Amino acid sequence: MNKKLVGSAVVGAAALAVVVAQFAGGGDDAPAAAPPPTTMPTATTLPYQETKQIYDFPAEDGRGTGGFDVEIPVPTGWAVTEDKERASYRHGDLLLETDRVALEQEDPVSGLRAVAKAAGHGGSVVGHAPVADYDAAEWDYTDTRDGRPRRIAVVGLGVGDRLITIRFEAPPAEFERNRGVLDAALRVTGAG
């Protein structure tokens, strides 16, 4: 037999063995798979899926057939507490809160100013672009909780004779990075 042919066959078999080992994972030269990331998603990437805080507005005094709901998207997987009309969603130092209060003023700006005055916090209340076709206002202020500063934004929606508030609070350094939580909650659905 030809020595060149045998030598070529041995080299070819060795090369084939290296290639098979790399693809089959049996060789030492095969790179190890990278472990999956262990970081938790940030508040702005938490899924919103179909979790909603729903405020029901039945037809008034049984005279109509047009009751409706106002639905606020809220974060899935956050710790939830409810107290009457208020629902609080907490994730670490972040808080998203919804509430429904009687609105004795004519518009959300004056209604939210009354809420701000009663709470005794400073800040400013200004008009906000409509949310789901509801007139809206925004109140921004800072406060201290447990000795630590907090930045807070409250958006109030005028829905009939009620003010629905959507409140987001975070440490000042975390507020802008996580404002997407408030933005997602403002994707309100439902009409009256």
Rosetta blueprint (number, residue, H / E / L):
1 M L
2 N L
3 K H
4 K H
5 L H
6 V H
7 G H
8 S H
9 A H
10 V H
11 V H
12 G H
13 A H
14 A H
15 A H
16 L H
17 A H
18 V H
19 V H
20 V H
21 A H
22 Q H
23 F H
24 A H
25 G L
26 G L
27 G L
28 D L
29 D L
30 A L
31 P L
32 A L
33 A L
34 A L
35 P L
36 P L
37 P L
38 T L
39 T L
40 M L
41 P L
42 T L
43 A H
44 T H
45 T H
46 L L
47 P L
48 Y L
49 Q L
50 E L
51 T L
52 K E
53 Q E
54 I E
55 Y E
56 D E
57 F E
58 P L
59 A L
60 E H
61 D H
62 G H
63 R L
64 G L
65 T L
66 G L
67 G L
68 F E
69 D E
70 V E
71 E E
72 I E
73 P E
74 V L
75 P L
76 T L
77 G L
78 W L
79 A E
80 V E
81 T E
82 E E
83 D E
84 K L
85 E L
86 R E
87 A E
88 S E
89 Y E
90 R E
91 H E
92 G L
93 D L
94 L E
95 L E
96 L E
97 E E
98 T E
99 D E
100 R E
101 V E
102 A E
103 L L
104 E L
105 Q L
106 E L
107 D L
108 P H
109 V H
110 S H
111 G H
112 L H
113 R H
114 A H
115 V H
116 A H
117 K H
118 A H
119 A H
120 G L
121 H L
122 G L
123 G L
124 S E
125 V E
126 V E
127 G E
128 H E
129 A E
130 P E
131 V E
132 A L
133 D L
134 Y E
135 D E
136 A E
137 A E
138 E E
139 W E
140 D E
141 Y E
142 T E
143 D E
144 T E
145 R E
146 D L
147 G L
148 R E
149 P E
150 R E
151 R E
152 I E
153 A E
154 V E
155 V E
156 G E
157 L E
158 G E
159 V E
160 G L
161 D L
162 R E
163 L E
164 I E
165 T E
166 I E
167 R E
168 F E
169 E E
170 A E
171 P L
172 P H
173 A H
174 E H
175 F H
176 E H
177 R H
178 N H
179 R L
180 G H
181 V H
182 L H
183 D H
184 A H
185 A H
186 L L
187 R L
188 V L
189 T E
190 G L
191 A L
192 G L
